[in-house]
Amino acid sequence: YPGDGAAPMSQILTDLNNMGGEKVLSLELFNRSYWEEDPNLVAERGLAKMKSLVGEIA
C-alpha cells in the first residue's frame, strides 16, 4: 500500500505538490497477495493510506 514500501512517498508527493497544477493519483498494487483479497477492501485501504500521505503534505 502507499507508504508501506521503499519509495519515499512523502517526498515524491511533496515534489509533485510543489510543481503546482492539478494532480491525479492512481493506486497500483503489485503484491500478489492483495489480488486474492476482497477488491473493495483493498481499494478502501489503499485510498485511506493515500489520503493519509497526502494529508501529511497539505
PDB file of N, CA, C and O in Angstrom:
ATOM      1  N   TYR A   1       0.831  -1.184   0.000  1.00  0.00           N
ATOM      2  CA  TYR A   1       0.000   0.000   0.000  1.00  0.00           C
ATOM      3  C   TYR A   1       0.878   1.250   0.000  1.00  0.00           C
ATOM      4  O   TYR A   1       2.049   1.181   0.372  1.00  0.00           O
ATOM      5  N   PRO A   2       0.333   2.374  -0.407  1.00  0.00           N
ATOM      6  CA  PRO A   2       1.113   3.608  -0.437  1.00  0.00           C
ATOM      7  C   PRO A   2       1.740   3.909   0.924  1.00  0.00           C
ATOM      8  O   PRO A   2       1.067   3.909   1.955  1.00  0.00           O
ATOM      9  N   GLY A   3       3.028   4.161   0.898  1.00  0.00           N
ATOM     10  CA  GLY A   3       3.751   4.472   2.121  1.00  0.00           C
ATOM     11  C   GLY A   3       4.334   3.266   2.828  1.00  0.00           C
ATOM     12  O   GLY A   3       5.140   3.428   3.743  1.00  0.00           O
ATOM     13  N   ASP A   4       3.951   2.061   2.432  1.00  0.00           N
ATOM     14  CA  ASP A   4       4.453   0.854   3.090  1.00  0.00           C
ATOM     15  C   ASP A   4       5.746   0.331   2.466  1.00  0.00           C
ATOM     16  O   ASP A   4       6.453  -0.464   3.084  1.00  0.00           O
ATOM     17  N   GLY A   5       6.052   0.763   1.273  1.00  0.00           N
ATOM     18  CA  GLY A   5       7.208   0.234   0.558  1.00  0.00           C
ATOM     19  C   GLY A   5       8.454   1.082   0.746  1.00  0.00           C
ATOM     20  O   GLY A   5       8.543   1.891   1.669  1.00  0.00           O
ATOM     21  N   ALA A   6       9.408   0.880  -0.143  1.00  0.00           N
ATOM     22  CA  ALA A   6      10.697   1.554  -0.056  1.00  0.00           C
ATOM     23  C   ALA A   6      10.692   2.946  -0.690  1.00  0.00           C
ATOM     24  O   ALA A   6      11.575   3.755  -0.404  1.00  0.00           O
ATOM     25  N   ALA A   7       9.718   3.231  -1.542  1.00  0.00           N
ATOM     26  CA  ALA A   7       9.676   4.528  -2.226  1.00  0.00           C
ATOM     27  C   ALA A   7       9.415   5.647  -1.216  1.00  0.00           C
ATOM     28  O   ALA A   7       8.573   5.501  -0.330  1.00  0.00           O
ATOM     29  N   PRO A   8      10.131   6.756  -1.349  1.00  0.00           N
ATOM     30  CA  PRO A   8       9.936   7.893  -0.436  1.00  0.00           C
ATOM     31  C   PRO A   8       8.674   8.678  -0.808  1.00  0.00           C
ATOM     32  O   PRO A   8       8.756   9.773  -1.363  1.00  0.00           O
ATOM     33  N   MET A   9       7.509   8.103  -0.495  1.00  0.00           N
ATOM     34  CA  MET A   9       6.245   8.677  -0.956  1.00  0.00           C
ATOM     35  C   MET A   9       6.007  10.102  -0.468  1.00  0.00           C
ATOM     36  O   MET A   9       5.515  10.934  -1.230  1.00  0.00           O
ATOM     37  N   SER A  10       6.342  10.401   0.775  1.00  0.00           N
ATOM     38  CA  SER A  10       6.130  11.765   1.272  1.00  0.00           C
ATOM     39  C   SER A  10       6.926  12.767   0.448  1.00  0.00           C
ATOM     40  O   SER A  10       6.418  13.832   0.099  1.00  0.00           O
ATOM     41  N   GLN A  11       8.169  12.428   0.137  1.00  0.00           N
ATOM     42  CA  GLN A  11       8.996  13.334  -0.668  1.00  0.00           C
ATOM     43  C   GLN A  11       8.466  13.436  -2.095  1.00  0.00           C
ATOM     44  O   GLN A  11       8.434  14.526  -2.667  1.00  0.00           O
ATOM     45  N   ILE A  12       8.055  12.321  -2.666  1.00  0.00           N
ATOM     46  CA  ILE A  12       7.510  12.326  -4.025  1.00  0.00           C
ATOM     47  C   ILE A  12       6.268  13.205  -4.090  1.00  0.00           C
ATOM     48  O   ILE A  12       6.135  14.028  -4.995  1.00  0.00           O
ATOM     49  N   LEU A  13       5.360  13.034  -3.134  1.00  0.00           N
ATOM     50  CA  LEU A  13       4.135  13.834  -3.129  1.00  0.00           C
ATOM     51  C   LEU A  13       4.423  15.306  -2.859  1.00  0.00           C
ATOM     52  O   LEU A  13       3.760  16.178  -3.420  1.00  0.00           O
ATOM     53  N   THR A  14       5.404  15.590  -2.007  1.00  0.00           N
ATOM     54  CA  THR A  14       5.802  16.978  -1.762  1.00  0.00           C
ATOM     55  C   THR A  14       6.332  17.609  -3.039  1.00  0.00           C
ATOM     56  O   THR A  14       5.967  18.736  -3.373  1.00  0.00           O
ATOM     57  N   ASP A  15       7.185  16.895  -3.751  1.00  0.00           N
ATOM     58  CA  ASP A  15       7.733  17.410  -5.008  1.00  0.00           C
ATOM     59  C   ASP A  15       6.632  17.657  -6.031  1.00  0.00           C
ATOM     60  O   ASP A  15       6.638  18.684  -6.710  1.00  0.00           O
ATOM     61  N   LEU A  16       5.692  16.733  -6.149  1.00  0.00           N
ATOM     62  CA  LEU A  16       4.570  16.918  -7.076  1.00  0.00           C
ATOM     63  C   LEU A  16       3.733  18.125  -6.675  1.00  0.00           C
ATOM     64  O   LEU A  16       3.323  18.914  -7.526  1.00  0.00           O
ATOM     65  N   ASN A  17       3.482  18.264  -5.387  1.00  0.00           N
ATOM     66  CA  ASN A  17       2.699  19.392  -4.893  1.00  0.00           C
ATOM     67  C   ASN A  17       3.383  20.716  -5.211  1.00  0.00           C
ATOM     68  O   ASN A  17       2.724  21.683  -5.590  1.00  0.00           O
ATOM     69  N   ASN A  18       4.697  20.758  -5.057  1.00  0.00           N
ATOM     70  CA  ASN A  18       5.451  21.983  -5.314  1.00  0.00           C
ATOM     71  C   ASN A  18       5.464  22.372  -6.787  1.00  0.00           C
ATOM     72  O   ASN A  18       5.747  23.522  -7.122  1.00  0.00           O
ATOM     73  N   MET A  19       5.164  21.430  -7.662  1.00  0.00           N
ATOM     74  CA  MET A  19       5.130  21.722  -9.096  1.00  0.00           C
ATOM     75  C   MET A  19       3.867  22.487  -9.477  1.00  0.00           C
ATOM     76  O   MET A  19       3.807  23.079 -10.555  1.00  0.00           O
ATOM     77  N   GLY A  20       2.859  22.483  -8.609  1.00  0.00           N
ATOM     78  CA  GLY A  20       1.611  23.188  -8.874  1.00  0.00           C
ATOM     79  C   GLY A  20       0.723  22.427  -9.836  1.00  0.00           C
ATOM     80  O   GLY A  20       1.088  21.364 -10.338  1.00  0.00           O
ATOM     81  N   GLY A  21      -0.451  22.990 -10.083  1.00  0.00           N
ATOM     82  CA  GLY A  21      -1.392  22.395 -11.023  1.00  0.00           C
ATOM     83  C   GLY A  21      -2.187  21.255 -10.423  1.00  0.00           C
ATOM     84  O   GLY A  21      -1.988  20.868  -9.271  1.00  0.00           O
ATOM     85  N   GLU A  22      -3.092  20.725 -11.229  1.00  0.00           N
ATOM     86  CA  GLU A  22      -3.943  19.606 -10.822  1.00  0.00           C
ATOM     87  C   GLU A  22      -3.154  18.301 -10.841  1.00  0.00           C
ATOM     88  O   GLU A  22      -2.282  18.102 -11.687  1.00  0.00           O
ATOM     89  N   LYS A  23      -3.468  17.429  -9.912  1.00  0.00           N
ATOM     90  CA  LYS A  23      -2.802  16.127  -9.842  1.00  0.00           C
ATOM     91  C   LYS A  23      -3.843  15.016  -9.822  1.00  0.00           C
ATOM     92  O   LYS A  23      -4.923  15.178  -9.254  1.00  0.00           O
ATOM     93  N   VAL A  24      -3.522  13.912 -10.431  1.00  0.00           N
ATOM     94  CA  VAL A  24      -4.350  12.710 -10.391  1.00  0.00           C
ATOM     95  C   VAL A  24      -3.466  11.577  -9.895  1.00  0.00           C
ATOM     96  O   VAL A  24      -2.391  11.333 -10.442  1.00  0.00           O
ATOM     97  N   LEU A  25      -3.918  10.892  -8.865  1.00  0.00           N
ATOM     98  CA  LEU A  25      -3.162   9.776  -8.312  1.00  0.00           C
ATOM     99  C   LEU A  25      -3.923   8.485  -8.571  1.00  0.00           C
ATOM    100  O   LEU A  25      -5.153   8.458  -8.524  1.00  0.00           O
ATOM    101  N   SER A  26      -3.192   7.429  -8.842  1.00  0.00           N
ATOM    102  CA  SER A  26      -3.823   6.124  -9.030  1.00  0.00           C
ATOM    103  C   SER A  26      -3.155   5.121  -8.096  1.00  0.00           C
ATOM    104  O   SER A  26      -2.034   5.326  -7.632  1.00  0.00           O
ATOM    105  N   LEU A  27      -3.863   4.047  -7.838  1.00  0.00           N
ATOM    106  CA  LEU A  27      -3.363   3.000  -6.953  1.00  0.00           C
ATOM    107  C   LEU A  27      -3.029   1.771  -7.782  1.00  0.00           C
ATOM    108  O   LEU A  27      -3.897   1.195  -8.437  1.00  0.00           O
ATOM    109  N   GLU A  28      -1.762   1.377  -7.747  1.00  0.00           N
ATOM    110  CA  GLU A  28      -1.327   0.151  -8.418  1.00  0.00           C
ATOM    111  C   GLU A  28      -0.647  -0.718  -7.368  1.00  0.00           C
ATOM    112  O   GLU A  28       0.316  -0.294  -6.728  1.00  0.00           O
ATOM    113  N   LEU A  29      -1.145  -1.912  -7.200  1.00  0.00           N
ATOM    114  CA  LEU A  29      -0.602  -2.827  -6.198  1.00  0.00           C
ATOM    115  C   LEU A  29      -0.016  -4.044  -6.893  1.00  0.00           C
ATOM    116  O   LEU A  29      -0.714  -4.765  -7.606  1.00  0.00           O
ATOM    117  N   PHE A  30       1.266  -4.263  -6.678  1.00  0.00           N
ATOM    118  CA  PHE A  30       1.961  -5.358  -7.345  1.00  0.00           C
ATOM    119  C   PHE A  30       2.163  -6.562  -6.434  1.00  0.00           C
ATOM    120  O   PHE A  30       2.670  -7.593  -6.875  1.00  0.00           O
ATOM    121  N   ASN A  31       1.775  -6.443  -5.174  1.00  0.00           N
ATOM    122  CA  ASN A  31       1.871  -7.557  -4.238  1.00  0.00           C
ATOM    123  C   ASN A  31       0.735  -8.527  -4.542  1.00  0.00           C
ATOM    124  O   ASN A  31      -0.432  -8.195  -4.334  1.00  0.00           O
ATOM    125  N   ARG A  32       1.055  -9.694  -5.019  1.00  0.00           N
ATOM    126  CA  ARG A  32       0.036 -10.656  -5.460  1.00  0.00           C
ATOM    127  C   ARG A  32      -0.913 -11.080  -4.337  1.00  0.00           C
ATOM    128  O   ARG A  32      -2.039 -11.499  -4.607  1.00  0.00           O
ATOM    129  N   SER A  33      -0.479 -10.978  -3.105  1.00  0.00           N
ATOM    130  CA  SER A  33      -1.374 -11.369  -2.008  1.00  0.00           C
ATOM    131  C   SER A  33      -2.599 -10.458  -1.944  1.00  0.00           C
ATOM    132  O   SER A  33      -3.672 -10.891  -1.526  1.00  0.00           O
ATOM    133  N   TYR A  34      -2.445  -9.203  -2.354  1.00  0.00           N
ATOM    134  CA  TYR A  34      -3.595  -8.293  -2.374  1.00  0.00           C
ATOM    135  C   TYR A  34      -4.610  -8.721  -3.422  1.00  0.00           C
ATOM    136  O   TYR A  34      -5.804  -8.467  -3.264  1.00  0.00           O
ATOM    137  N   TRP A  35      -4.163  -9.353  -4.470  1.00  0.00           N
ATOM    138  CA  TRP A  35      -5.051  -9.757  -5.565  1.00  0.00           C
ATOM    139  C   TRP A  35      -6.052 -10.816  -5.110  1.00  0.00           C
ATOM    140  O   TRP A  35      -7.106 -10.991  -5.720  1.00  0.00           O
ATOM    141  N   GLU A  36      -5.712 -11.513  -4.039  1.00  0.00           N
ATOM    142  CA  GLU A  36      -6.586 -12.569  -3.533  1.00  0.00           C
ATOM    143  C   GLU A  36      -7.589 -12.049  -2.506  1.00  0.00           C
ATOM    144  O   GLU A  36      -8.498 -12.774  -2.102  1.00  0.00           O
ATOM    145  N   GLU A  37      -7.425 -10.796  -2.083  1.00  0.00           N
ATOM    146  CA  GLU A  37      -8.314 -10.209  -1.086  1.00  0.00           C
ATOM    147  C   GLU A  37      -9.528  -9.573  -1.753  1.00  0.00           C
ATOM    148  O   GLU A  37      -9.567  -9.406  -2.973  1.00  0.00           O
ATOM    149  N   ASP A  38     -10.511  -9.222  -0.939  1.00  0.00           N
ATOM    150  CA  ASP A  38     -11.704  -8.546  -1.433  1.00  0.00           C
ATOM    151  C   ASP A  38     -11.282  -7.218  -2.072  1.00  0.00           C
ATOM    152  O   ASP A  38     -10.682  -6.381  -1.398  1.00  0.00           O
ATOM    153  N   PRO A  39     -11.582  -7.012  -3.350  1.00  0.00           N
ATOM    154  CA  PRO A  39     -11.124  -5.807  -4.041  1.00  0.00           C
ATOM    155  C   PRO A  39     -11.651  -4.514  -3.426  1.00  0.00           C
ATOM    156  O   PRO A  39     -10.967  -3.491  -3.460  1.00  0.00           O
ATOM    157  N   ASN A  40     -12.848  -4.549  -2.869  1.00  0.00           N
ATOM    158  CA  ASN A  40     -13.384  -3.338  -2.239  1.00  0.00           C
ATOM    159  C   ASN A  40     -12.589  -2.970  -0.990  1.00  0.00           C
ATOM    160  O   ASN A  40     -12.316  -1.794  -0.748  1.00  0.00           O
ATOM    161  N   LEU A  41     -12.218  -3.976  -0.198  1.00  0.00           N
ATOM    162  CA  LEU A  41     -11.417  -3.710   0.998  1.00  0.00           C
ATOM    163  C   LEU A  41     -10.020  -3.226   0.632  1.00  0.00           C
ATOM    164  O   LEU A  41      -9.478  -2.330   1.279  1.00  0.00           O
ATOM    165  N   VAL A  42      -9.444  -3.816  -0.394  1.00  0.00           N
ATOM    166  CA  VAL A  42      -8.123  -3.392  -0.857  1.00  0.00           C
ATOM    167  C   VAL A  42      -8.181  -1.938  -1.320  1.00  0.00           C
ATOM    168  O   VAL A  42      -7.297  -1.146  -0.995  1.00  0.00           O
ATOM    169  N   ALA A  43      -9.213  -1.589  -2.072  1.00  0.00           N
ATOM    170  CA  ALA A  43      -9.367  -0.211  -2.550  1.00  0.00           C
ATOM    171  C   ALA A  43      -9.557   0.755  -1.384  1.00  0.00           C
ATOM    172  O   ALA A  43      -8.982   1.843  -1.377  1.00  0.00           O
ATOM    173  N   GLU A  44     -10.359   0.360  -0.400  1.00  0.00           N
ATOM    174  CA  GLU A  44     -10.583   1.218   0.766  1.00  0.00           C
ATOM    175  C   GLU A  44      -9.291   1.449   1.540  1.00  0.00           C
ATOM    176  O   GLU A  44      -8.995   2.575   1.941  1.00  0.00           O
ATOM    177  N   ARG A  45      -8.519   0.380   1.749  1.00  0.00           N
ATOM    178  CA  ARG A  45      -7.242   0.515   2.460  1.00  0.00           C
ATOM    179  C   ARG A  45      -6.275   1.392   1.677  1.00  0.00           C
ATOM    180  O   ARG A  45      -5.614   2.264   2.241  1.00  0.00           O
ATOM    181  N   GLY A  46      -6.199   1.152   0.377  1.00  0.00           N
ATOM    182  CA  GLY A  46      -5.305   1.943  -0.459  1.00  0.00           C
ATOM    183  C   GLY A  46      -5.674   3.412  -0.454  1.00  0.00           C
ATOM    184  O   GLY A  46      -4.798   4.272  -0.368  1.00  0.00           O
ATOM    185  N   LEU A  47      -6.962   3.711  -0.547  1.00  0.00           N
ATOM    186  CA  LEU A  47      -7.421   5.102  -0.526  1.00  0.00           C
ATOM    187  C   LEU A  47      -7.112   5.749   0.821  1.00  0.00           C
ATOM    188  O   LEU A  47      -6.661   6.894   0.872  1.00  0.00           O
ATOM    189  N   ALA A  48      -7.349   5.030   1.899  1.00  0.00           N
ATOM    190  CA  ALA A  48      -7.064   5.572   3.229  1.00  0.00           C
ATOM    191  C   ALA A  48      -5.576   5.877   3.391  1.00  0.00           C
ATOM    192  O   ALA A  48      -5.207   6.915   3.940  1.00  0.00           O
ATOM    193  N   LYS A  49      -4.725   4.968   2.910  1.00  0.00           N
ATOM    194  CA  LYS A  49      -3.274   5.189   3.004  1.00  0.00           C
ATOM    195  C   LYS A  49      -2.852   6.402   2.172  1.00  0.00           C
ATOM    196  O   LYS A  49      -2.042   7.214   2.622  1.00  0.00           O
ATOM    197  N   MET A  50      -3.401   6.525   0.958  1.00  0.00           N
ATOM    198  CA  MET A  50      -3.041   7.647   0.098  1.00  0.00           C
ATOM    199  C   MET A  50      -3.529   8.962   0.702  1.00  0.00           C
ATOM    200  O   MET A  50      -2.807   9.959   0.685  1.00  0.00           O
ATOM    201  N   LYS A  51      -4.749   8.968   1.235  1.00  0.00           N
ATOM    202  CA  LYS A  51      -5.266  10.186   1.871  1.00  0.00           C
ATOM    203  C   LYS A  51      -4.386  10.597   3.043  1.00  0.00           C
ATOM    204  O   LYS A  51      -4.138  11.784   3.251  1.00  0.00           O
ATOM    205  N   SER A  52      -3.915   9.624   3.804  1.00  0.00           N
ATOM    206  CA  SER A  52      -3.040   9.914   4.932  1.00  0.00           C
ATOM    207  C   SER A  52      -1.738  10.555   4.459  1.00  0.00           C
ATOM    208  O   SER A  52      -1.281  11.538   5.043  1.00  0.00           O
ATOM    209  N   LEU A  53      -1.148  10.007   3.416  1.00  0.00           N
ATOM    210  CA  LEU A  53       0.095  10.567   2.882  1.00  0.00           C
ATOM    211  C   LEU A  53      -0.114  11.967   2.329  1.00  0.00           C
ATOM    212  O   LEU A  53       0.692  12.864   2.579  1.00  0.00           O
ATOM    213  N   VAL A  54      -1.187  12.156   1.584  1.00  0.00           N
ATOM    214  CA  VAL A  54      -1.471  13.473   1.006  1.00  0.00           C
ATOM    215  C   VAL A  54      -1.740  14.475   2.128  1.00  0.00           C
ATOM    216  O   VAL A  54      -1.335  15.634   2.038  1.00  0.00           O
ATOM    217  N   GLY A  55      -2.419  14.034   3.179  1.00  0.00           N
ATOM    218  CA  GLY A  55      -2.703  14.908   4.310  1.00  0.00           C
ATOM    219  C   GLY A  55      -1.449  15.389   5.018  1.00  0.00           C
ATOM    220  O   GLY A  55      -1.446  16.473   5.602  1.00  0.00           O
ATOM    221  N   GLU A  56      -0.386  14.600   4.974  1.00  0.00           N
ATOM    222  CA  GLU A  56       0.876  14.980   5.611  1.00  0.00           C
ATOM    223  C   GLU A  56       1.518  16.183   4.936  1.00  0.00           C
ATOM    224  O   GLU A  56       2.239  16.944   5.580  1.00  0.00           O
ATOM    225  N   ILE A  57       1.263  16.361   3.648  1.00  0.00           N
ATOM    226  CA  ILE A  57       1.924  17.452   2.924  1.00  0.00           C
ATOM    227  C   ILE A  57       1.005  18.630   2.667  1.00  0.00           C
ATOM    228  O   ILE A  57       1.464  19.686   2.230  1.00  0.00           O
ATOM    229  N   ALA A  58      -0.279  18.469   2.929  1.00  0.00           N
ATOM    230  CA  ALA A  58      -1.253  19.539   2.641  1.00  0.00           C
ATOM    231  C   ALA A  58      -1.141  20.672   3.633  1.00  0.00           C
ATOM    232  O   ALA A  58      -1.882  21.650   3.539  1.00  0.00           O
TER     233      ALA A  58
END
